[in-house]
Amino acid sequence: MQGRYSMIRIGIAALGLVLVTGCGAEFYREAGATTDRGDFGNATMNNTMLMNGDRSYVLDLGQRFAEEVPSMVNFAFNSSQLDAGARETLRVQAGWIRQFPEVRFRVYGHTDLVGSASYNRQLGLARAQAVVAYLASQGISRSRLEAVVSYGETQPLIMTENRERRNRRTVTEVSGFVDGHPNLLDGKYAEVIYREYVRSAQPKSTLSGITGSEMATEQ
């Protein structure tokens, strides 16, 4: 009987050893392991890659442009004229573009699927040229703007043979640097990033905008 109890105790001890060994990674972790997903250093790594030139500035700026301003304007059927909404969008684009004097931009023209392919290529290019002309009127050097690519009707957003305003568009994109800059040697990009960083830290005003005289009137 005593030998049987000894065997039971040995078995229990062995089972406990297996459980501790198998679950040790789960129950014996260093402090903070549950919150560290391995990405705490990504911001620093990204900055280091930018400083080393390991990331493409063009792709980085292109992504920022697409995220921060509307990159597309639309047109009436069979027209390359800019309406009021298009001009407002292009003024926003111009404001962003002026921040980066080293960067070139390309405008792509598109049409819907109505009409012949050759005519639509010409119309798409005319739309791109209209956008370039308006951006130039906002103080952007033409040497930084290209309207040489037209996709005509070949890249519709909406697949339809009918008239579709969303397909009648231009798209503005970052295309490179003036004179083939490999990076921003004069630090303009860093200046903009720093200015935006400082601005983001400023507390928002809690004032309602009501003047003292208006408050007296309301009381």
Rosetta blueprint (number, residue, H / E / L):
1 M L
2 Q H
3 G H
4 R H
5 Y H
6 S H
7 M H
8 I H
9 R H
10 I H
11 G H
12 I H
13 A H
14 A H
15 L H
16 G H
17 L H
18 V H
19 L H
20 V H
21 T H
22 G H
23 C H
24 G H
25 A H
26 E H
27 F H
28 Y L
29 R L
30 E L
31 A L
32 G L
33 A L
34 T L
35 T L
36 D L
37 R L
38 G L
39 D L
40 F L
41 G L
42 N H
43 A H
44 T H
45 M H
46 N H
47 N H
48 T H
49 M H
50 L H
51 M H
52 N H
53 G L
54 D L
55 R L
56 S L
57 Y H
58 V H
59 L H
60 D H
61 L H
62 G H
63 Q H
64 R H
65 F H
66 A H
67 E H
68 E H
69 V L
70 P L
71 S L
72 M E
73 V E
74 N E
75 F L
76 A L
77 F L
78 N L
79 S L
80 S L
81 Q L
82 L L
83 D L
84 A H
85 G H
86 A H
87 R H
88 E H
89 T H
90 L H
91 R H
92 V H
93 Q H
94 A H
95 G H
96 W H
97 I H
98 R L
99 Q L
100 F L
101 P L
102 E L
103 V E
104 R E
105 F E
106 R E
107 V E
108 Y E
109 G E
110 H E
111 T L
112 D L
113 L L
114 V L
115 G L
116 S L
117 A H
118 S H
119 Y H
120 N H
121 R H
122 Q H
123 L H
124 G H
125 L H
126 A H
127 R H
128 A H
129 Q H
130 A H
131 V H
132 V H
133 A H
134 Y H
135 L H
136 A H
137 S H
138 Q L
139 G L
140 I L
141 S L
142 R H
143 S H
144 R H
145 L E
146 E E
147 A E
148 V E
149 V E
150 S E
151 Y E
152 G E
153 E L
154 T L
155 Q L
156 P L
157 L L
158 I L
159 M L
160 T L
161 E L
162 N L
163 R L
164 E L
165 R H
166 R H
167 N H
168 R L
169 R E
170 T E
171 V E
172 T E
173 E E
174 V E
175 S E
176 G E
177 F E
178 V H
179 D H
180 G H
181 H L
182 P L
183 N L
184 L L
185 L L
186 D L
187 G L
188 K H
189 Y H
190 A H
191 E H
192 V H
193 I H
194 Y H
195 R H
196 E H
197 Y H
198 V H
199 R H
200 S H
201 A L
202 Q L
203 P L
204 K L
205 S L
206 T L
207 L L
208 S L
209 G L
210 I L
211 T L
212 G H
213 S H
214 E H
215 M H
216 A H
217 T H
218 E H
219 Q L
